[in-house]
Amino acid sequence: MNTALAAAHAEAASMPLEQIDPASLDYFVKGTELAYFARLRRDDPVHHAVSPWAGPYWSITRYQDIMHVDTHPQLFSSEWTYGGITLFDPPPNEQLPMFIAMDPPKHDEQRKAVQAIVAPGNLATMESLIRERTCRVLDGLPRNETFDWVDRVSIELTTLMLATLFDFPVEDRRLLTWWSDVSTMNKRVNPDAMEPEERMAELGKMLAYFTRLWNERVNAPPRNDLVSMLAHNPATRNMSPMEYMGNLVLLIVGGNDTTRNSMTGGLLALHENPQQWAKLRENPKLVDSLVPEIIRWQTPLAYMRRTAVADSEVGGKLIRKGEKVAMWYLSGNRDETAIERPDEFIIDRARPRQHLSFGFGIHRCVGNRLAEMQLKILWEEILKRFPVIEVVGEPTRVKSTFVRGFSALPVRIPG
């Protein structure tokens, strides 16, 4: 355990419970958030807090309680008109309808419009393209000099994948990274973020670009890309511009932030656990269990919010209609009552897929198998090339309590 995290555990253990606000940006920027969740799981697993930027909300921190909330959408809604999936309640001019922030039946209909993109047959078709690109990116990395893993590997690979899924002009692919970052910015949480008006103006540019693609594809025969699927499906072809914008945000962030931060988090975890890296080099077939362990360990989306639509009891606490609830997947993935030795990074777990990072129930991540395939190919190809990748500096963490990730990680590959 690093010094900062050890100090945070000591502070969390002595802090009055009512002072713990798990959605404090400071915890996430410093990488100490796990200490406060450990205290809450032990002493107040369904915890009420008041955030300066989100107001009052409940934190659900244990695995089984999170599963209960996630699998009861009739009690805990993700509907955007109630506030959606993040703790901040956006003003009306910033509200974006998207299918992850909808309840059945509309959620189910819109989700079906795009889920064919990750059908088993399509994944099999994409595998060779993903491998070819991964090889090209890894073979282009410098030797014996420091470079940023986030930019050169994580962002590049995920953005190339996104461009394929949308059939987006590959020369403009870094726009997708930019729009993903803009989508998850929140000035109320992070003082360094864009002003809300600026942010919405940038998302308006995204909408204009994708509207051109929509207009090209709606008048052409259906194709196997996300824009064409949305344009031709009866559930989505008559979306309002704001709903189209919202679903673009969902698909871009879902296809970008989660995979890119697991690509970086996995390298950092293996660097911090050299015995696990040695185990992986000795037996490369452990990549199959390494990948879900990375996704559990990193938990690239720290939480999802729901809103109670009826009074309901969770973990012995009464949550009243209209109250906000944060399902802290990050905490559930470290719950010792559900996962054996959860604070250890173990690449050969017996049940590596027993984690909450993809969510459960009707909102379970639609692209989970694609994310796993991208990570699996990356680590297969790394093992063929690099006996070691040295992390030579501290990671820079994303300033967010929702996206748990990295904006930079300096590394060096010995020649």
Helices and strands as residue ranges (DSSP letters): H 3-14, G 17-19, H 25-30, H 33-43, E 46-51, E 55-60, H 63-70, E 76-77, G 80-82, G 92-94, G 99-101, H 106-115, G 116-118, H 120-139, E 146-148, H 149-149, I 150-155, H 156-166, G 170-172, H 174-183, H 196-218, H 226-232, H 241-272, H 274-282, G 284-286, H 287-298, E 304-308, E 312-314, E 317-319, E 324-327, H 329-332, G 361-363, H 368-385, E 390-391, E 396-397, E 406-408, E 410-412
